[in-house]
Amino acid sequence: MSSPPTTPMSQASTKFGLDSSIYLDDHKGFRRRAIERVKEVPVSQDIFLFLLAFRILNALSIRTFFQPDEYFQSLEPAWEIAFGADSGAWITWEWRNHLRSAIHPAIFAAVYRLSLGLSWVLHLSPTYRADLLVAAPKVTQAIFAALGDFYTWKLGERVYGSGSNEAWAALALTVCSPWQWFCSTRTLSNCLETTLTVVALNFWPWQWSMDPEEDDEIDKDGLRTNEKHRDVDETAKLRRCLFLAALACILRPTNILIWICFATFALLRIRTHGKMLSLPWEGMQIWVHISSLSFFPATKQERKVLLTEACLCGSLVLMLSTLVDRLYYKQWTFPPFQFLYLNIAQSLAVFYGRNDWHYYLSQGYPLLLTTFLPFGLIGVWQSLFPPEHPPQYLNNSISTKTIKYQLATTAVIVPCVLSCISHKEVRFVYPLLPVLHTLAAVPFTTFFLPGVSLAIPRSSQLTAKRFLLAILLIVNISIAIVTTTSHQTAPLTVMTYLRNQHTKHYLNQPPSKFLAPAPSTMTVGFLMPCHSTPWRSHLVYSSMKAWALTCEPPVNTNASARDSYLDEADRFYANPKQFLATTLGTPPTLKKAQASWFSWFGTRKRQKNESGKADMTRADAWDGREGRKSWPEYVVFFEQMEPTMQEFLMGSAYRDCWRGWNSWGHDDWRRKGDMLVWCLRKQGNKEKRKGLLW
């Protein structure tokens, strides 16, 4: 069969961009060609690779300290799992009392082992091996953070449609968020919880919470599906969702509040209808709203599958968690129960601070959203109370309105429930941030899109919007830079300094004819509030012995004992001189007759071990344990304590050998000022330096 005749115009098709697969013939008008070109979006892989590179850069550029839990609830137990109980990890009371699941540390333990193996394969020096072990968890968390950003964009596409402006706005909000830059790549369990939650939301069967329609797409199991293809396995998607949700709940038991909300929407429906009632007075009537609870949204088959799969996935994750905890704790235990019992029943969470009932509204959401707070609040309000006449260009489908309503309701209920607990932190509501970004996308797009669209003629009002958008971006970038490069930098820089000192004086320093061989152990003491710095995850070397002030809560004590309880750090700051005199004794003094590794500086008389080296580990309070302490070679404290230390250590062998910038100010008076290191070793002027501001 011969082909139909063609004209020169039809043979010469129009090609757009660099994609040779897109050809438009002459029968399509200019407007149609423009629309198809705009709809050409980058593939998902490109978006994820960009986010991955962005978050790795984010993770490796952070130089500041945020929360002790970033290290002590993940990296310290991970270090112990990877390198053994004698590796020097600080295991806090939460792990000794079985409050935490070992699944999260187990992830980083595997990363540590792989990194160590890689360092041996590459024949890295001890210095580079230590740097690799410090950086590896950061890169791992950067992958989790990139997944969270990616699925925030996917959630926006699920709500507003593929390629929609609102979906792109949700991606822009999470990428430009100062909080995300500051927190998402930190090794907090809340960060992984946030990623697990938003990924699970992408697999959640939102259509099951809507009224059944005759034209609904049904899969092979009789379940309504959002996909147009009937071969989609909705049960498999639900299993992925429930498995990730169960894992998030094991990591943070409070995450179950989020899934209770969504399950309630799928299983139950509050039906509201009105009725006009006549009043006894003539001609007067009143409209009454009547609400009733029913199993209306999901079909019987959907309810059956949801409950069955929830039990199966929950049991599987519970068995996995129980097995991992059995291997770590060496006994059978159930951390979620211990977590709720000690933190709520015994009110130990209050030991770490009380907050006002409005904390999440006045501080939590403002910290999460920062400059995007107005758009987040407007997005929640409009989702709960949709305007009667929304703009025509917005996706106002039943599906979009239903999902937005459920997301907004959850974003209101969860903080309200958590507000009933006295101890509050912004990271407790962190899993709701992708939800807030998704809801904020609509008012953000409505406000700024006309100002940045090239299709709309310029005007003074639109120019003002462009200027405001530029101001928001500048403010966000400034917040991100300050919080990750200059505020509370000393806790990390001091660890780098101590590692470098260990490398210089214990790994690379050859013995001379004037000095005895270098001792095998370097000792450090931290006289500052507990958990003010990272620990073994940044000290790295097992030959660095360190002690610090502890702050163990009063576990298994009555209310009166808890009220009068003072931890070790509290006792130190109540009377520093008395604490030093009774706990550490007389500091080492200058002795000219002794020639050793410390040159003319000597410490208290030491017993010699079989190798002839000084025994530096006689104290029993290393790595976070309470008990007898000895004066170390390096003493670390904040500038606020400097006058006291100068007076107490006057005439001793200690000298100021390092000072590092920390912050312009701090809400804790004990952490104000620079961080100082005093050391026994004789230091020249080259060793004494001031930490840089940036």
C-alpha positions in Angstrom: 0.0 0.0 0.0 1.4 3.3 -1.0 1.8 6.0 1.6 -0.4 9.1 1.3 1.1 12.1 -0.5 2.9 14.6 1.6 3.5 18.2 1.3 6.9 19.9 1.9 5.5 21.5 5.0 4.4 18.1 6.5 7.7 16.5 5.7 9.5 19.3 7.5 8.3 18.9 11.1 9.1 21.4 13.8 11.6 20.3 16.5 11.7 21.8 20.0 14.8 21.8 22.2 17.3 18.9 22.2 14.9 16.1 22.6 14.6 14.5 19.1 11.5 12.5 20.2 9.3 15.7 20.2 8.0 16.6 16.8 5.0 18.8 16.1 3.5 19.0 12.6 2.2 22.1 10.9 -1.4 21.4 11.9 -0.7 22.3 15.5 -0.9 25.9 16.4 1.6 28.0 18.1 -0.2 27.9 21.4 -0.4 24.1 21.4 3.3 23.8 20.7 4.1 26.1 23.5 2.0 24.2 26.0 3.6 20.9 25.1 7.0 22.4 25.4 6.2 23.8 28.9 4.9 20.4 30.0 8.2 18.8 29.1 9.7 18.2 32.6 13.0 16.7 33.7 12.8 13.0 34.6 12.6 11.9 38.2 16.1 10.5 38.2 17.6 13.9 37.3 15.7 15.6 40.1 16.8 13.0 42.6 20.5 13.2 41.5 20.4 17.0 41.9 18.8 16.6 45.4 21.4 14.0 46.3 24.3 16.2 45.3 22.7 19.2 47.0 22.2 17.3 50.3 25.7 15.8 50.3 27.1 19.3 49.9 24.7 20.4 52.7 25.9 17.6 55.0 29.6 18.2 54.5 29.3 22.0 55.0 27.7 21.9 58.4 30.1 23.1 61.1 27.8 23.6 64.0 26.3 21.8 67.0 22.5 21.4 67.4 21.3 18.6 69.7 23.2 16.0 71.7 20.8 13.4 70.4 22.4 13.8 67.0 25.3 11.8 68.4 24.2 10.1 71.6 21.0 8.5 70.2 22.5 7.2 67.0 26.3 7.4 66.4 27.5 6.4 69.9 25.6 3.2 70.1 26.4 2.6 66.4 30.1 3.0 67.3 29.7 0.4 70.0 27.9 -2.0 67.7 30.6 -1.6 65.0 33.7 -1.6 67.1 32.8 -3.3 70.4 32.1 -2.3 74.0 35.7 -1.3 74.7 35.8 1.2 71.8 35.1 4.2 74.0 31.5 5.0 73.0 29.4 6.9 75.5 26.3 4.9 76.1 23.7 7.1 77.8 21.0 6.1 80.3 18.4 5.7 77.6 20.3 2.8 76.1 21.1 1.3 79.4 17.4 1.4 80.3 16.3 0.0 76.9 14.3 3.1 75.8 15.5 3.1 72.2 15.3 0.7 69.3 18.7 -0.4 68.0 17.5 -0.3 64.3 18.6 3.3 63.8 22.1 2.8 65.2 22.5 -0.5 63.4 22.2 1.4 60.1 25.2 3.6 61.0 27.1 0.7 62.5 27.0 -0.9 59.0 28.2 2.3 57.5 31.1 2.4 60.0 32.2 -1.1 59.2 32.0 -0.5 55.5 33.9 2.8 55.8 36.6 1.0 57.9 36.9 -1.7 55.3 37.2 0.8 52.5 39.9 2.7 54.4 42.0 -0.5 54.7 41.5 -1.3 51.0 42.6 2.2 50.0 45.5 2.0 52.6 44.5 5.3 54.1 46.6 6.9 56.8 45.1 7.1 60.3 44.3 10.8 59.8 42.3 10.2 56.6 40.7 7.1 58.1 39.4 9.2 61.0 38.1 11.8 58.6 36.3 9.1 56.6 34.7 7.7 59.7 33.5 11.2 60.7 32.1 12.0 57.2 30.5 8.6 56.4 27.4 9.0 58.6 26.8 12.5 57.3 26.8 11.3 53.7 24.4 8.4 54.6 22.0 10.9 56.2 22.3 13.1 53.2 20.9 10.2 51.1 17.9 10.0 53.5 17.4 13.8 53.3 17.5 13.7 49.5 14.8 11.0 49.5 12.7 13.2 51.8 13.0 16.1 49.4 12.2 13.9 46.4 9.1 12.4 47.9 7.9 15.8 49.1 7.9 16.8 45.4 6.1 13.5 44.6 3.5 14.1 47.3 2.9 17.5 45.7 2.4 15.8 42.4 0.0 13.3 44.0 -2.1 16.1 45.5 -2.0 18.7 42.7 -1.2 16.8 39.6 2.0 15.7 37.7 4.0 18.7 36.5 1.8 21.2 38.3 3.1 24.5 39.5 2.1 23.6 43.1 4.2 20.5 43.0 7.2 22.4 41.8 6.5 25.0 44.5 6.5 22.2 47.2 10.0 21.1 45.9 11.2 24.7 45.9 10.0 25.2 49.5 11.8 22.2 50.8 15.0 23.0 48.9 15.0 26.6 50.0 14.0 25.9 53.6 16.6 27.1 56.2 15.4 24.4 58.6 16.0 21.7 56.1 19.5 22.9 55.4 20.1 23.2 59.1 18.6 19.9 60.2 17.8 17.4 57.5 21.3 16.0 57.1 21.9 15.5 60.9 21.9 12.0 62.3 18.8 12.5 64.5 16.2 9.8 64.5 13.6 12.5 63.8 15.3 13.2 60.4 15.0 9.5 59.3 11.4 9.5 60.8 10.5 12.5 58.6 11.8 10.8 55.5 10.0 7.5 56.3 6.8 9.4 56.9 6.8 11.4 53.6 7.8 8.3 51.5 5.0 6.3 53.2 2.5 9.1 52.4 3.2 8.7 48.7 2.1 5.1 48.9 -1.0 5.7 51.0 -4.3 4.9 49.3 -5.9 8.3 49.5 -8.7 7.3 47.2 -10.0 4.9 49.9 -11.1 7.8 52.0 -13.3 9.2 49.2 -16.8 8.3 48.3 -16.9 5.4 45.8 -17.8 6.4 42.2 -19.0 4.3 39.3 -16.0 5.2 37.2 -13.4 4.3 39.8 -10.4 2.3 38.6 -10.4 -1.1 40.2 -7.3 -3.4 40.4 -7.3 -7.2 40.2 -8.1 -7.5 43.9 -11.1 -5.3 43.8 -9.4 -2.3 45.3 -9.8 1.3 44.1 -6.6 2.6 42.6 -5.4 6.0 41.7 -3.5 4.7 38.6 -5.1 4.5 35.2 -3.7 1.1 34.5 -5.6 -1.9 35.9 -2.5 -4.0 36.4 -1.3 -1.8 39.3 -1.0 -3.8 42.5 -2.6 -1.6 45.1 -1.9 -4.1 47.9 1.8 -4.0 47.2 1.8 -0.2 47.4 -0.1 -0.4 50.7 2.4 -2.8 52.1 5.3 -0.5 51.3 3.4 2.3 53.0 2.6 0.4 56.1 6.1 -1.1 56.4 7.7 2.3 56.3 5.0 3.7 58.7 5.7 0.9 61.2 9.4 1.5 61.0 8.9 5.2 61.7 6.7 4.3 64.7 9.4 2.0 66.0 12.0 4.7 65.7 9.7 7.3 67.3 6.6 5.9 69.0 4.9 9.3 68.8 4.8 8.9 65.0 1.8 6.7 65.4 -0.3 9.8 66.0 0.1 10.7 62.3 -1.1 7.3 61.1 -4.0 7.2 63.5 -5.3 10.3 61.8 -5.0 9.0 58.3 -6.4 5.5 59.2 -9.4 7.2 60.8 -10.1 9.1 57.6 -9.9 5.9 55.6 -12.0 3.8 57.9 -14.5 6.3 59.4 -16.4 9.2 58.1 -18.1 11.9 60.0 -21.2 12.6 57.9 -22.8 16.0 58.5 -26.2 17.0 57.2 -28.6 19.7 58.1 -32.2 19.9 59.1 -34.6 22.8 59.5 -36.4 22.7 62.9 -39.4 24.9 63.8 -39.3 26.8 67.0 -42.3 27.3 69.3 -42.5 30.9 68.3 -44.5 31.5 65.2 -42.6 31.9 62.0 -39.2 31.1 63.5 -37.0 28.2 62.4 -33.4 27.1 63.1 -31.0 25.1 60.9 -29.3 22.3 62.9 -26.2 20.4 61.8 -26.3 16.7 62.6 -23.1 14.6 62.6 -22.9 10.8 62.6 -20.0 8.3 62.5 -20.0 5.6 59.9 -17.8 3.2 57.9 -18.7 5.0 54.7 -15.5 5.9 52.8 -13.6 2.7 52.3 -15.4 -0.4 50.9 -15.6 -3.6 52.8 -12.8 -5.1 50.8 -10.6 -2.1 51.3 -11.2 -2.1 55.1 -10.4 -5.8 55.2 -7.2 -5.4 53.3 -6.1 -2.3 55.3 -6.6 -3.9 58.7 -5.0 -7.2 57.6 -2.0 -5.6 56.0 -1.5 -3.3 59.0 -1.4 -6.3 61.3 1.0 -8.2 59.0 3.4 -5.3 58.3 3.3 -4.1 61.9 4.1 -7.6 63.2 6.9 -8.0 60.7 8.6 -4.7 61.8 8.0 -5.5 65.4 9.7 -8.9 65.0 12.6 -7.3 63.2 12.9 -4.7 65.9 12.7 -7.3 68.6 15.4 -9.4 67.0 17.8 -6.4 66.5 17.1 -5.3 70.1 17.8 -8.8 71.4 21.1 -8.8 69.6 22.1 -5.4 71.0 20.7 -5.5 74.5 21.5 -9.2 75.0 18.0 -9.8 76.4 14.4 -9.6 75.3 13.0 -6.1 75.6 10.4 -3.8 74.1 11.8 -0.3 73.9 8.5 1.5 73.0 7.0 0.4 76.3 10.0 1.5 78.2 10.0 4.8 76.4 6.4 5.6 77.3 6.8 4.3 80.8 9.9 6.3 81.8 9.2 9.5 79.9 5.4 9.7 80.6 4.6 7.5 83.6 7.7 8.6 85.6 7.8 12.1 83.9 11.6 11.8 83.3 11.1 13.9 80.1 10.4 16.9 82.4 13.9 16.5 83.8 15.1 18.0 80.5 12.8 21.0 80.5 9.2 22.2 80.5 7.6 24.3 77.8 4.4 26.4 77.5 1.3 24.8 76.1 1.5 26.9 73.0 5.1 26.0 72.2 4.4 24.3 68.9 2.3 27.3 67.6 4.5 30.0 68.9 7.9 28.4 68.4 7.6 25.0 66.7 6.0 25.8 63.4 7.7 29.2 63.1 11.1 27.5 63.4 10.2 24.8 60.9 8.7 27.2 58.3 10.7 30.4 59.1 9.9 32.9 56.3 7.4 30.5 54.7 5.2 30.6 57.9 2.5 32.8 56.5 2.1 30.5 53.5 2.0 27.5 55.7 -0.7 28.9 58.0 -2.8 30.1 55.1 -2.4 26.7 53.4 -3.7 24.9 56.4 -6.6 27.3 56.9 -7.7 27.1 53.2 -7.4 23.4 53.3 -9.7 23.1 56.3 -12.1 25.9 55.1 -11.9 26.1 51.3 -13.0 29.4 49.8 -16.4 29.3 48.1 -14.9 30.7 44.8 -11.3 29.5 44.4 -9.3 30.7 41.3 -10.1 28.7 38.2 -6.5 27.9 37.5 -6.2 25.9 40.8 -6.8 22.2 40.9 -10.0 22.0 42.8 -10.9 18.4 42.2 -12.5 16.3 44.9 -9.3 14.3 45.3 -7.2 17.3 45.8 -9.6 18.9 48.3 -9.9 15.6 50.3 -6.2 15.0 50.6 -5.5 18.6 51.5 -8.2 18.5 54.2 -6.7 15.3 55.7 -3.1 16.7 55.6 -4.2 19.9 57.3 -6.3 18.2 59.9 -3.3 16.0 60.8 -1.0 19.1 61.0 -3.4 20.5 63.6 -4.3 17.4 65.6 -0.7 16.1 66.1 0.7 19.2 67.7 -2.3 19.6 69.9 -1.9 16.1 71.3 1.9 16.5 71.7 1.2 19.8 73.6 -0.3 17.8 76.4 3.2 16.6 77.2 5.3 19.0 79.3 8.6 18.5 77.5 8.4 19.8 73.9 10.9 20.2 71.1 10.6 21.5 67.6 12.0 18.2 66.2 9.0 16.3 67.6 6.8 17.8 64.9 9.5 17.7 62.2 7.7 14.8 60.4 4.9 17.3 59.6 7.2 19.7 57.7 6.7 17.9 54.3 3.0 18.1 54.9 3.2 21.9 55.7 5.4 22.5 52.6 2.8 20.7 50.4 -0.1 22.8 51.9 1.9 26.0 51.6 2.5 25.4 47.9 -0.9 26.8 46.9 -0.7 30.2 48.6 3.0 30.5 47.7 2.2 29.8 44.0 -0.9 32.0 44.0 1.1 34.9 45.4 4.4 34.7 43.6 3.7 33.0 40.3 2.2 36.1 38.6 5.4 38.0 39.6 7.8 35.5 38.0 5.8 34.4 35.0 7.2 35.6 31.7 3.7 35.4 30.1 2.3 38.2 32.3 3.2 41.8 31.4 5.3 43.6 34.1 3.7 46.0 36.5 4.7 47.8 39.6 2.8 45.3 41.8 4.4 42.3 40.1 7.8 43.9 40.4 7.2 44.3 44.1 6.4 40.6 44.4 9.7 39.7 42.6 11.6 42.0 45.0 9.8 40.3 48.0 10.7 36.9 46.7 14.3 37.9 46.3 14.3 39.2 49.9 12.9 35.9 51.2 15.6 33.9 49.4 18.3 36.2 50.8 16.9 35.9 54.3 16.7 32.1 54.0 20.2 31.8 52.7 21.5 34.1 55.5 19.8 32.0 58.2 21.1 28.8 56.7 24.7 30.1 56.5 24.7 31.5 60.0 23.2 28.5 61.7 25.4 26.0 60.0 28.8 27.8 59.9 29.0 30.2 62.8 26.6 29.5 65.6 27.9 26.9 68.1 30.9 25.8 66.0 33.3 25.1 68.9 31.9 21.7 69.9 33.0 20.4 66.5 36.2 22.4 66.0 37.5 21.4 69.4 37.1 17.7 68.4 39.1 18.3 65.3 41.8 20.1 67.4 42.0 17.1 69.8 42.2 14.6 67.0 45.0 16.6 65.4 46.9 16.8 68.7 46.6 13.0 69.1 47.9 12.5 65.5 50.8 14.9 66.1 52.0 13.9 69.5 50.9 10.2 69.8 51.0 8.8 66.2 53.7 10.8 64.4 56.0 12.0 67.1 59.2 9.9 67.4 60.9 9.6 70.8 64.0 11.7 71.2 67.1 11.2 73.3 65.7 13.9 75.7 62.1 12.6 76.1 60.7 9.3 77.1 58.6 7.4 74.5 55.1 8.9 73.9 52.5 7.3 76.2 49.9 5.1 74.5 46.9 7.0 75.9 45.9 10.7 75.5 43.5 11.9 78.2 40.9 14.7 77.9 38.4 16.1 80.4 35.3 18.2 79.6 34.2 20.5 82.4 31.0 21.8 80.8 27.3 20.9 80.7 26.8 17.3 79.8 26.8 16.3 76.1 28.1 19.7 75.0 30.2 18.1 72.3 30.1 14.9 70.2 32.0 12.0 71.6 33.6 8.9 70.1 32.1 9.5 66.7 34.4 12.6 66.5 37.2 11.6 68.9 37.5 8.4 66.8 40.8 7.0 68.3 40.4 4.4 71.0 43.7 5.6 72.5 42.0 8.9 73.4 40.5 8.4 76.9 38.1 11.1 77.9 35.7 11.9 80.7 32.9 14.5 81.0 30.3 15.7 83.5 27.2 13.5 83.4 23.5 14.4 83.7 21.8 11.1 84.4 18.1 11.5 85.3 16.7 10.1 88.6 15.4 6.8 87.2 13.1 4.7 89.4 12.8 7.3 92.2 9.8 8.8 93.9 8.6 12.3 93.2 10.2 13.9 96.3 13.6 12.4 95.3 13.2 13.7 91.8 12.5 17.2 93.0 15.7 17.4 95.1 17.9 15.6 92.6 21.1 17.2 91.3 23.1 15.5 88.6 26.9 15.7 88.3 26.9 18.7 86.1 24.5 20.6 88.4 26.8 19.8 91.4 29.8 21.2 89.5 28.1 24.5 88.6 26.6 24.9 92.1 30.2 25.0 93.5 32.9 24.5 90.9 35.9 24.9 93.3 34.5 22.4 95.8 33.7 19.9 93.1 37.1 20.1 91.6 38.8 19.7 95.0 36.7 16.7 96.0 36.3 14.9 92.7 39.7 15.6 91.0 41.9 16.6 93.9 45.0 18.8 93.6 46.0 19.6 90.1 49.4 18.6 88.8 52.2 21.1 89.5 55.4 22.2 87.8 58.3 19.9 88.5 61.7 20.8 86.9 63.5 17.6 87.8 61.3 15.2 85.8 62.1 14.6 82.1 59.3 12.8 80.4 56.9 13.2 77.5 55.6 16.3 79.2 59.1 17.8 79.3 59.4 19.7 82.6 55.7 19.3 83.4 54.8 16.5 85.7 51.6 15.1 87.1 50.9 13.2 90.2 53.2 10.2 90.7 52.2 7.4 88.4 52.8 3.7 88.6 54.6 2.1 85.7 53.2 -0.8 83.7 55.2 -3.6 82.2 56.1 -1.6 79.1 57.5 1.2 81.2 54.8 3.7 80.1 52.8 5.8 82.4 49.4 4.4 83.3 47.0 7.2 82.4 43.8 5.2 82.9 43.6 4.7 86.7 40.3 6.7 87.0 37.1 4.8 86.4 34.9 7.6 85.1 35.7 7.5 81.4 33.2 7.8 78.6 30.2 9.2 80.4 30.5 7.1 83.6 30.2 8.7 87.0 32.9 8.1 89.6 36.4 9.0 90.4 38.2 11.3 87.9 41.8 12.2 87.5 43.3 15.4 86.0 43.8 14.8 82.3 46.3 16.2 79.9 43.7 18.4 78.2 40.9 20.2 80.0 38.0 21.7 77.9 35.6 24.3 79.2 33.6 27.3 78.2 34.8 30.9 78.6 32.2 31.5 81.3 34.3 29.2 83.5 37.6 30.8 82.7 38.0 33.1 85.8 37.2 30.1 88.1 39.7 27.8 86.3 42.4 30.5 86.4 42.0 30.9 90.1 41.9 27.2 90.9 44.7 26.2 88.5 47.0 29.0 89.5 50.6 27.6 89.8 49.6 24.3 88.2 51.1 22.7 85.1 48.1 23.7 82.9 48.4 26.4 80.3 46.0 27.9 77.7 46.7 26.1 74.4 43.6 26.6 72.3 40.6 28.9 72.1 37.8 28.5 69.6 34.9 30.7 68.6 31.5 29.3 69.6 28.7 31.9 69.2 27.6 35.5 69.7 25.2 34.4 72.5 23.5 31.5 74.1 20.3 30.9 76.0 22.3 28.7 78.5 24.6 30.9 80.6 26.9 27.9 81.2 27.7 27.8 77.4 28.4 31.5 76.8 31.6 32.6 75.2 34.4 30.8 73.5 35.5 27.2 74.2 38.9 26.8 75.8 41.4 24.0 76.0 44.1 24.0 78.7 46.8 21.4 78.5 49.7 20.0 80.4 52.0 19.7 77.5 54.4 22.6 77.1 53.0 24.6 74.2 54.7 27.3 72.3 53.0 30.3 70.7 52.5 28.4 67.5 50.0 26.1 69.3 48.0 28.9 70.9 45.5 30.3 68.5 42.1 31.9 68.3 39.4 30.1 66.4 38.2 31.9 63.3 34.7 33.3 63.2 33.8 31.7 59.8 
